[in-house]
Amino acid sequence: MPDGRYPCGAVDLFDFPIDPPHAARVSRGGGDFGVFRQRYDKYHAGEDWGGISNASNLGTPVYSIGHGLVTYAEPLGWGRDQGVVIVQHTFKDNSTILSFYGHLDPDSVTLYPGECVTRGQQVGEIGQPRTVPHLHFEMRTQSPYTPLTGYWATDPTEVGWIWPSQAIWEQRIASAPGVLWTRPFHATNTQFVGNFDDESFILLEDQQLLRMNWSNGRSQSLQFDIEEVNTALSDSQKNQLYIIDGSGLLSAYKIPDSDEFTDTVPINLELLWQIEIDHRRVTQLKPLPEGGLILVSRTKMIALDSTGEQLWQHELTQRPFEWLITPEAIYFSIVGNGQGVWRIQNANPPHIISSVGGHLTQSGEHIWIYSGGGLYWVNPNIEHSETELLFELPGKSLQWGDMTPLPAGGVLLAHPDSTISRLITVSPRGEIQQQAAYPEAAEGKQRLITLGEHIYLVSEQSVQNSTNIVIFKLDLPASKLQRVFSGGTRTPISTDTWLSAFEDSLLLLNIGGGTLFNLNPTIASEVTLQLIE
């Protein structure tokens, strides 16, 4: 609200300029900031936005992204390219940022410099520039009183421009209840490598490794003699870090004892050994139960102990679908050609325990397998144990469903089929106890995760050219979903979306192409939805 310090109100939240708050129905917008365009021989300093899908762009309402002061409003601020409005937004720390709206219909520009606008207030409509109708949208920290040209000769981020859609989603996520810290989008192929110690983890970002604090997101670089890291793995059993570079060199480093965070001073790692590996197209690294690692390529697995000595190799018919790591063993499943579940224990090569592949979890003595045709289980501790079909479940691709163990035993399935998506509670004896359909608001690619006594449903929803992640806390006895988080990106990279749990209370989640953040879902509370019995 306006007061003496903030005459036009301080920023509380940013919305998107078209179809606020999330622009969920807009297909064009968010992906062309900083793009070099040969036609102008310059870099695009903003984003070009269309209107709501399947509707004409011309005349689409354009809204202020937040509370602010109008610094510039001209019906023909860009001449033949039509009207321009600039709004200055002030944060509670007195820092400011500008939002810019260009190619507006001249008759729709009725604001004047010095006026206040509120979040969601209309600032104009999309007009007819020399090109097809669209909104040119910028966020920047310079030039509050002049439109400039929409392009810049060098990288616009170096001279005061900000990637608008990334900034809006990052601010929305940072403001969400339960979010402890955020890290804006930096690079593709961001990976969670593993724990550094009890208070921090290792992140691979832009082919570099960082130590990051779980509770506050502070980062510290790790220093070693490799310039570009392709993939890495933290071995908590031996306190070692394994790194593969672009040349196919595998290096092992000693993870030092914990030190205080010093943002400007990197941590030097001690090299233990290096070897050339035959298969340079390694796609994954997985830990062995008693230390060491598994190199996974498209066609082969190679296991090495913590000194780099080869233990075994195993041929693959195709890439593993899912992994399950337990204190005693590691399991992987393959679906399709050569499908099944394999167990790796101690230094022994994989041996097959089931001819059925799918999602894996452990509950009680059994390994549970949620396949494309039903729910199965097998007891890996009994030699030649038969895989038992508990019940059939025809449905969509396995990529859309998931399974997690229940705290009291048994499992929970998030199962989508051709007509409805259901949550299915299964008892420790393998019997269906409860079924409930979840509402349309929870539809999407599902992930289930158990934190302590609580279970969460993570839904990845792809709409137009954007991705939205929604997290629900499940109240199964009451048949309710409590939405605790919603956030997304307009530059989605689905292969980079992942989450990792810390202890029994925190979720580290990377939205591919968007924000990395840490969430305590137990203190977040938003909307409650009723499951359909």
C-alpha positions as CSV (number, residue, x, y, z in Angstrom):
1,M,0.0,0.0,0.0
2,P,1.2,3.6,-0.6
3,D,2.8,5.3,2.4
4,G,5.4,8.0,3.0
5,R,8.3,5.8,2.0
6,Y,6.7,4.2,-1.0
7,P,4.2,6.7,-2.5
8,C,3.1,4.1,-5.1
9,G,3.5,1.1,-2.8
10,A,6.4,-1.3,-2.5
11,V,6.7,-4.4,-4.6
12,D,4.9,-7.3,-3.0
13,L,4.8,-9.7,-6.0
14,F,5.3,-9.6,-9.7
15,D,2.7,-10.9,-12.2
16,F,3.2,-11.4,-15.9
17,P,2.1,-8.6,-18.3
18,I,-0.4,-10.6,-20.3
19,D,-2.9,-13.1,-18.8
20,P,-1.7,-12.4,-15.2
21,P,-0.7,-13.8,-12.8
22,H,1.0,-16.8,-14.5
23,A,0.4,-16.2,-18.3
24,A,-0.6,-19.8,-18.4
25,R,-2.7,-19.4,-21.6
26,V,0.0,-17.5,-23.5
27,S,2.2,-19.5,-26.0
28,R,4.6,-16.8,-27.1
29,G,6.7,-14.9,-24.6
30,G,9.8,-15.5,-22.4
31,G,12.3,-17.2,-24.8
32,D,13.9,-14.6,-26.9
33,F,15.6,-12.3,-24.5
34,G,19.3,-11.5,-25.4
35,V,18.9,-13.3,-28.8
36,F,21.2,-11.8,-31.5
37,R,19.2,-10.8,-34.6
38,Q,21.0,-10.5,-37.8
39,R,18.4,-8.1,-39.2
40,Y,19.4,-5.4,-36.7
41,D,22.9,-6.7,-36.0
42,K,22.1,-6.3,-32.3
43,Y,20.9,-8.3,-29.3
44,H,17.2,-8.3,-28.3
45,A,16.9,-6.4,-25.0
46,G,13.5,-7.7,-24.1
47,E,10.9,-10.4,-24.8
48,D,8.3,-10.4,-27.6
49,W,4.9,-11.5,-26.3
50,G,1.7,-12.6,-28.0
51,G,-1.8,-12.7,-26.6
52,I,-3.8,-15.6,-25.3
53,S,-3.5,-18.6,-27.5
54,N,-6.1,-19.0,-30.4
55,A,-7.0,-15.3,-30.1
56,S,-5.8,-12.2,-32.0
57,N,-2.8,-10.4,-30.5
58,L,-4.1,-7.0,-31.7
59,G,-6.0,-5.4,-28.8
60,T,-4.8,-7.8,-26.1
61,P,-4.8,-6.1,-22.7
62,V,-1.4,-5.4,-21.2
63,Y,-1.0,-5.1,-17.4
64,S,1.5,-3.6,-15.0
65,I,3.6,-6.4,-13.5
66,G,3.6,-4.7,-10.1
67,H,2.9,-1.6,-8.0
68,G,4.9,1.4,-9.3
69,L,5.3,4.9,-10.6
70,V,4.8,5.7,-14.3
71,T,8.0,7.5,-15.5
72,Y,7.2,7.5,-19.2
73,A,3.9,7.2,-21.2
74,E,3.7,8.3,-24.8
75,P,1.0,7.1,-27.3
76,L,3.6,7.3,-30.1
77,G,6.7,6.8,-28.0
78,W,8.2,4.6,-30.7
79,G,6.7,6.5,-33.7
80,R,5.5,4.0,-36.3
81,D,6.1,1.2,-33.8
82,Q,3.5,2.9,-31.5
83,G,3.0,3.5,-27.8
84,V,5.4,3.0,-24.9
85,V,4.8,2.9,-21.1
86,I,7.6,2.6,-18.5
87,V,6.9,1.9,-14.8
88,Q,9.4,2.2,-11.9
89,H,9.0,-0.4,-9.2
90,T,10.4,0.1,-5.7
91,F,11.3,-2.7,-3.3
92,K,11.3,-2.5,0.5
93,D,15.1,-2.1,0.5
94,N,14.6,1.0,-1.7
95,S,16.2,-0.6,-4.7
96,T,14.3,-0.1,-8.0
97,I,13.6,-1.8,-11.3
98,L,11.8,-0.7,-14.5
99,S,9.2,-2.5,-16.5
100,F,8.8,-1.5,-20.1
101,Y,5.8,-2.1,-22.4
102,G,6.2,-1.3,-26.1
103,H,4.1,-1.5,-29.3
104,L,1.0,-0.4,-27.5
105,D,-2.1,0.9,-29.4
106,P,-1.8,4.7,-29.1
107,D,-5.4,5.2,-28.1
108,S,-4.9,2.8,-25.2
109,V,-2.1,4.8,-23.6
110,T,-4.0,6.9,-21.2
111,L,-1.6,7.0,-18.3
112,Y,0.7,10.0,-17.5
113,P,4.1,10.3,-16.0
114,G,3.9,10.7,-12.2
115,E,0.8,8.5,-11.9
116,C,0.8,5.4,-9.7
117,V,-0.3,2.0,-11.0
118,T,-1.0,-1.2,-9.0
119,R,-0.1,-4.8,-9.9
120,G,-2.5,-6.0,-12.5
121,Q,-3.7,-2.6,-13.6
122,Q,-4.0,-2.2,-17.3
123,V,-1.4,0.0,-19.0
124,G,-2.5,-0.4,-22.6
125,E,-3.4,-2.8,-25.4
126,I,-1.2,-4.4,-28.0
127,G,-1.2,-2.2,-31.1
128,Q,-0.1,-2.6,-34.8
129,P,3.7,-1.8,-35.2
130,R,5.5,-2.2,-38.5
131,T,5.7,-6.0,-37.8
132,V,3.0,-8.3,-36.6
133,P,1.1,-7.2,-33.5
134,H,3.0,-8.1,-30.3
135,L,4.1,-6.7,-27.0
136,H,7.8,-5.8,-26.5
137,F,8.4,-6.3,-22.8
138,E,11.6,-5.3,-20.9
139,M,12.9,-5.2,-17.4
140,R,15.9,-2.9,-16.8
141,T,17.7,-0.7,-14.3
142,Q,18.6,2.2,-16.5
143,S,16.8,4.9,-18.7
144,P,13.5,5.5,-16.9
145,Y,12.6,8.4,-19.1
146,T,13.4,7.2,-22.6
147,P,12.3,4.2,-24.7
148,L,15.6,3.4,-26.3
149,T,15.3,1.0,-29.3
150,G,14.6,-2.5,-27.9
151,Y,18.0,-3.7,-29.1
152,W,21.6,-3.3,-27.9
153,A,25.0,-3.7,-29.6
154,T,26.4,-6.0,-26.8
155,D,25.0,-8.5,-24.3
156,P,22.1,-6.5,-22.7
157,T,22.7,-8.1,-19.2
158,E,26.0,-6.3,-19.0
159,V,24.5,-2.8,-19.3
160,G,21.4,-2.9,-17.1
161,W,18.8,-5.2,-18.7
162,I,17.4,-8.2,-16.9
163,W,15.8,-11.4,-18.3
164,P,12.1,-10.5,-17.6
165,S,10.4,-13.9,-17.4
166,Q,13.2,-15.3,-15.3
167,A,13.1,-12.3,-12.9
168,I,9.3,-12.5,-12.5
169,W,9.3,-16.3,-11.7
170,E,12.3,-16.0,-9.5
171,Q,10.6,-13.2,-7.5
172,R,7.3,-15.1,-7.3
173,I,9.1,-18.3,-6.1
174,A,11.2,-16.4,-3.5
175,S,8.0,-14.9,-2.1
176,A,6.3,-18.2,-1.7
177,P,5.6,-19.5,1.8
178,G,8.3,-22.0,3.0
179,V,10.9,-21.1,0.4
180,L,14.2,-20.6,2.3
181,W,16.4,-19.4,-0.6
182,T,16.5,-19.3,-4.4
183,R,19.2,-19.4,-7.0
184,P,18.2,-17.9,-10.4
185,F,18.7,-19.8,-13.6
186,H,22.4,-19.9,-14.6
187,A,23.0,-22.8,-17.0
188,T,21.6,-25.9,-18.6
189,N,22.5,-29.4,-17.3
190,T,22.5,-28.4,-13.6
191,Q,23.0,-31.5,-11.5
192,F,22.7,-32.4,-7.8
193,V,26.0,-34.3,-7.2
194,G,25.6,-35.3,-3.6
195,N,26.3,-34.3,-0.1
196,F,29.5,-32.4,0.9
197,D,28.9,-32.8,4.6
198,D,26.0,-32.8,7.0
199,E,25.2,-29.1,6.3
200,S,26.0,-28.7,2.6
201,F,25.8,-30.3,-0.8
202,I,27.6,-30.2,-4.2
203,L,26.0,-28.7,-7.2
204,L,27.3,-29.0,-10.8
205,E,26.5,-25.7,-12.7
206,D,27.9,-24.4,-15.9
207,Q,30.5,-27.3,-15.9
208,Q,31.8,-26.1,-12.5
209,L,31.3,-27.5,-9.0
210,L,30.0,-25.5,-6.0
211,R,29.5,-26.3,-2.4
212,M,26.1,-25.0,-1.3
213,N,24.7,-24.6,2.2
214,W,21.3,-26.4,2.7
215,S,19.8,-23.8,5.0
216,N,20.7,-20.5,3.3
217,G,22.0,-21.3,-0.2
218,R,25.4,-19.7,0.3
219,S,27.9,-21.1,-2.2
220,Q,31.6,-21.7,-2.3
221,S,33.5,-22.9,-5.4
222,L,35.5,-26.1,-5.4
223,Q,39.0,-25.8,-6.9
224,F,40.8,-28.5,-8.8
225,D,42.8,-29.0,-12.0
226,I,39.8,-29.6,-14.3
227,E,38.4,-26.7,-16.3
228,E,35.1,-28.3,-17.5
229,V,33.2,-30.9,-15.6
230,N,30.8,-33.2,-17.6
231,T,29.4,-35.1,-14.7
232,A,30.3,-35.9,-11.0
233,L,29.3,-38.0,-8.0
234,S,29.9,-37.7,-4.3
235,D,30.8,-41.0,-2.6
236,S,29.7,-40.6,1.1
237,Q,31.0,-44.0,2.0
238,K,34.7,-43.1,1.2
239,N,34.4,-39.3,1.4
240,Q,35.5,-39.0,-2.2
241,L,34.3,-36.9,-5.2
242,Y,34.5,-38.5,-8.7
243,I,34.6,-36.2,-11.8
244,I,34.5,-36.9,-15.5
245,D,35.7,-34.2,-17.9
246,G,35.1,-33.8,-21.6
247,S,38.1,-35.8,-22.7
248,G,37.0,-39.0,-20.9
249,L,39.3,-38.6,-17.9
250,L,37.9,-39.9,-14.6
251,S,39.4,-38.2,-11.5
252,A,38.9,-39.0,-7.8
253,Y,39.4,-36.2,-5.2
254,K,39.3,-36.3,-1.4
255,I,36.5,-34.3,0.1
256,P,38.1,-32.3,3.0
257,D,36.7,-32.0,6.5
258,S,34.0,-29.3,6.8
259,D,35.2,-25.7,6.9
260,E,33.3,-22.4,7.4
261,F,31.8,-20.9,4.3
262,T,34.0,-18.2,2.7
263,D,32.3,-17.0,-0.4
264,T,35.5,-15.5,-2.0
265,V,37.9,-18.3,-1.1
266,P,37.5,-21.7,-3.0
267,I,38.0,-25.1,-1.4
268,N,41.1,-26.9,-2.8
269,L,40.6,-30.6,-3.4
270,E,43.3,-33.2,-3.1
271,L,43.7,-35.4,-6.2
272,L,43.8,-39.1,-5.3
273,W,43.9,-40.8,-8.7
274,Q,43.0,-40.4,-12.4
275,I,42.3,-42.9,-15.2
276,E,41.2,-42.8,-18.8
277,I,37.9,-44.5,-19.3
278,D,36.9,-46.4,-22.5
279,H,33.4,-45.2,-22.7
280,R,33.4,-41.4,-22.9
281,R,29.7,-41.0,-23.4
282,V,28.9,-41.8,-19.8
283,T,25.5,-40.5,-19.0
284,Q,25.3,-41.3,-15.3
285,L,27.4,-42.1,-12.3
286,K,25.9,-44.2,-9.5
287,P,27.4,-45.1,-6.0
288,L,28.2,-48.6,-5.0
289,P,26.8,-49.6,-1.6
290,E,30.3,-50.1,0.0
291,G,32.1,-47.3,-1.8
292,G,33.2,-46.8,-5.4
293,L,31.0,-46.0,-8.4
294,I,29.3,-47.3,-11.5
295,L,29.8,-45.7,-14.9
296,V,26.6,-45.9,-16.9
297,S,26.6,-45.5,-20.7
298,R,23.9,-46.3,-23.2
299,T,25.2,-49.9,-23.7
300,K,27.3,-50.8,-20.7
301,M,27.9,-50.5,-17.0
302,I,31.4,-50.5,-15.5
303,A,32.0,-50.7,-11.7
304,L,35.1,-49.3,-10.1
305,D,36.2,-49.5,-6.5
306,S,37.3,-46.4,-4.5
307,T,40.9,-46.8,-5.8
308,G,39.9,-47.0,-9.5
309,E,40.2,-50.7,-9.9
310,Q,37.6,-52.3,-12.2
311,L,35.3,-54.8,-10.4
312,W,33.0,-55.8,-13.3
313,Q,31.2,-54.7,-16.4
314,H,27.6,-55.4,-17.5
315,E,26.0,-55.1,-21.0
316,L,22.8,-53.2,-21.3
317,T,20.0,-53.6,-23.8
318,Q,19.0,-50.0,-23.1
319,R,19.4,-47.2,-20.6
320,P,18.1,-47.9,-17.1
321,F,14.6,-46.5,-16.4
322,E,14.9,-46.0,-12.7
323,W,17.4,-46.6,-9.8
324,L,16.7,-47.5,-6.2
325,I,19.5,-47.1,-3.7
326,T,19.2,-48.8,-0.3
327,P,21.7,-49.3,2.5
328,E,22.2,-52.9,1.5
329,A,22.1,-52.8,-2.3
330,I,21.4,-50.8,-5.4
331,Y,18.7,-51.8,-7.9
332,F,17.9,-50.6,-11.4
333,S,15.1,-51.4,-13.8
334,I,14.8,-51.5,-17.6
335,V,11.5,-51.3,-19.4
336,G,10.8,-52.4,-23.0
337,N,13.5,-54.5,-24.7
338,G,15.2,-56.7,-22.1
339,Q,13.1,-55.4,-19.3
340,G,13.5,-56.5,-15.7
341,V,15.0,-55.5,-12.3
342,W,18.6,-56.1,-11.4
343,R,20.3,-56.1,-7.9
344,I,23.9,-55.0,-7.2
345,Q,25.3,-55.9,-3.9
346,N,28.9,-55.5,-2.5
347,A,31.4,-56.0,-5.3
348,N,29.3,-58.4,-7.2
349,P,28.0,-57.7,-10.8
350,P,24.2,-57.2,-11.3
351,H,22.0,-60.2,-11.2
352,I,18.3,-60.2,-12.3
353,I,15.6,-60.6,-9.6
354,S,12.6,-59.9,-11.8
355,S,11.6,-60.0,-15.4
356,V,9.2,-57.0,-14.9
357,G,10.6,-53.4,-15.1
358,G,9.1,-50.1,-13.9
359,H,9.2,-47.8,-11.0
360,L,10.9,-49.2,-7.9
361,T,10.6,-48.8,-4.1
362,Q,11.3,-50.8,-1.0
363,S,8.7,-51.4,1.7
364,G,9.1,-54.2,4.3
365,E,11.0,-57.2,2.8
366,H,9.8,-56.6,-0.7
367,I,10.9,-54.6,-3.7
368,W,7.7,-53.2,-5.3
369,I,7.6,-52.8,-9.1
370,Y,5.0,-50.4,-10.6
371,S,5.0,-51.4,-14.3
372,G,3.0,-50.4,-17.3
373,G,0.6,-53.2,-16.6
374,G,0.2,-53.4,-12.9
375,L,1.8,-53.5,-9.4
376,Y,4.2,-56.4,-8.6
377,W,6.5,-57.3,-5.8
378,V,9.5,-59.6,-5.3
379,N,11.5,-60.6,-2.2
380,P,15.2,-60.1,-3.1
381,N,16.4,-61.9,0.0
382,I,14.9,-65.2,-1.1
383,E,16.9,-66.9,-3.8
384,H,14.9,-67.4,-7.0
385,S,11.9,-65.6,-5.5
386,E,9.0,-65.4,-7.9
387,T,7.7,-62.0,-9.0
388,E,4.0,-61.8,-7.9
389,L,1.4,-59.7,-9.7
390,L,-0.7,-57.9,-7.0
391,F,-3.2,-56.3,-9.3
392,E,-3.4,-55.0,-12.9
393,L,-3.2,-51.3,-13.7
394,P,-3.4,-50.4,-17.4
395,G,-2.6,-46.8,-18.0
396,K,-0.5,-44.1,-19.6
397,S,3.3,-44.1,-20.0
398,L,5.2,-44.9,-16.8
399,Q,6.8,-41.4,-17.1
400,W,3.5,-39.9,-15.9
401,G,3.1,-41.9,-12.7
402,D,5.1,-42.7,-9.5
403,M,5.3,-44.7,-6.3
404,T,6.5,-44.2,-2.8
405,P,6.6,-46.2,0.4
406,L,4.1,-45.4,3.2
407,P,5.5,-44.6,6.7
408,A,3.4,-47.4,8.2
409,G,4.2,-49.9,5.5
410,G,2.8,-50.6,2.0
411,V,3.0,-48.2,-0.9
412,L,1.2,-45.3,-2.5
413,L,0.7,-45.0,-6.2
414,A,0.1,-41.9,-8.3
415,H,-1.5,-43.6,-11.3
416,P,-2.8,-41.9,-14.5
417,D,-4.8,-43.9,-17.0
418,S,-6.7,-43.0,-20.1
419,T,-9.7,-41.5,-18.3
420,I,-8.7,-40.5,-14.8
421,S,-5.7,-40.1,-12.5
422,R,-5.8,-41.8,-9.1
423,L,-4.0,-42.1,-5.8
424,I,-4.0,-45.7,-4.7
425,T,-3.0,-46.8,-1.2
426,V,-1.8,-50.4,-0.9
427,S,-1.4,-52.2,2.4
428,P,1.8,-54.1,3.5
429,R,0.0,-57.3,2.3
430,G,-0.3,-55.9,-1.2
431,E,-4.1,-55.2,-1.1
432,I,-5.8,-52.0,-2.3
433,Q,-7.0,-50.0,0.8
434,Q,-8.1,-46.8,-0.7
435,Q,-8.5,-45.1,-4.2
436,A,-9.3,-41.5,-4.9
437,A,-9.1,-39.4,-8.1
438,Y,-7.3,-36.2,-7.9
439,P,-8.7,-33.0,-9.5
440,E,-7.7,-31.4,-12.7
441,A,-5.6,-28.8,-10.8
442,A,-3.2,-31.7,-9.8
443,E,-2.9,-33.3,-13.2
444,G,0.5,-33.6,-14.9
445,K,3.7,-35.7,-14.7
446,Q,3.7,-37.0,-11.2
447,R,6.4,-37.5,-8.6
448,L,5.7,-38.8,-5.0
449,I,8.1,-38.2,-2.2
450,T,8.0,-39.1,1.5
451,L,9.5,-36.7,4.1
452,G,9.2,-38.1,7.6
453,E,5.5,-38.8,8.3
454,H,4.4,-36.6,5.4
455,I,3.9,-37.5,1.7
456,Y,4.0,-34.9,-1.1
457,L,2.7,-35.1,-4.7
458,V,4.9,-33.1,-7.1
459,S,3.1,-32.3,-10.4
460,E,5.0,-31.1,-13.4
461,Q,2.5,-29.4,-15.7
462,S,3.5,-28.3,-19.3
463,V,1.2,-25.7,-20.9
464,Q,2.1,-24.0,-24.1
465,N,5.8,-23.1,-23.9
466,S,6.0,-23.0,-20.1
467,T,6.3,-25.5,-17.2
468,N,4.6,-25.1,-13.8
469,I,5.6,-27.2,-10.8
470,V,2.9,-27.7,-8.2
471,I,3.5,-29.4,-4.8
472,F,0.7,-30.9,-2.7
473,K,0.8,-32.3,0.8
474,L,-1.4,-35.4,1.0
475,D,-3.9,-35.9,3.7
476,L,-5.0,-39.4,2.8
477,P,-7.4,-40.1,5.7
478,A,-9.3,-36.9,4.9
479,S,-9.0,-37.4,1.1
480,K,-7.5,-33.9,0.6
481,L,-4.6,-32.3,-1.2
482,Q,-3.1,-29.2,0.3
483,R,-1.3,-27.1,-2.3
484,V,1.9,-25.8,-0.7
485,F,3.8,-24.5,-3.7
486,S,3.4,-23.4,-7.3
487,G,6.1,-22.0,-9.5
488,G,7.5,-22.4,-13.0
489,T,9.5,-21.1,-16.0
490,R,8.8,-19.9,-19.5
491,T,12.0,-21.5,-20.9
492,P,11.5,-25.1,-19.8
493,I,14.2,-27.8,-20.0
494,S,12.4,-30.9,-18.8
495,T,15.5,-33.0,-18.6
496,D,17.0,-30.6,-16.0
497,T,14.0,-30.7,-13.6
498,W,14.8,-32.7,-10.5
499,L,14.4,-32.7,-6.7
500,S,16.3,-34.0,-3.7
501,A,15.2,-34.4,-0.1
502,F,17.3,-33.3,2.9
503,E,16.6,-35.1,6.2
504,D,12.9,-35.2,6.8
505,S,11.8,-31.6,6.2
506,L,13.5,-29.9,3.1
507,L,13.0,-30.3,-0.6
508,L,15.7,-29.0,-3.0
509,L,14.0,-28.5,-6.4
510,N,15.5,-27.4,-9.7
511,I,12.9,-26.2,-12.3
512,G,14.7,-27.0,-15.5
513,G,15.3,-23.7,-17.4
514,G,14.3,-21.8,-14.2
515,T,15.0,-21.4,-10.5
516,L,16.8,-23.6,-8.0
517,F,15.2,-23.3,-4.6
518,N,15.0,-25.0,-1.2
519,L,11.5,-25.4,0.3
520,N,10.3,-26.4,3.8
521,P,6.8,-27.6,2.8
522,T,5.7,-28.1,6.4
523,I,5.4,-24.4,6.9
524,A,3.8,-23.6,3.6
525,S,0.1,-23.5,3.3
526,E,-2.1,-22.4,0.4
527,V,-5.1,-24.0,-1.1
528,T,-6.8,-27.3,-0.1
529,L,-8.4,-29.5,-2.8
530,Q,-10.8,-32.4,-2.3
531,L,-9.9,-35.8,-3.7
532,I,-12.8,-37.5,-5.6
533,E,-13.8,-40.8,-4.0
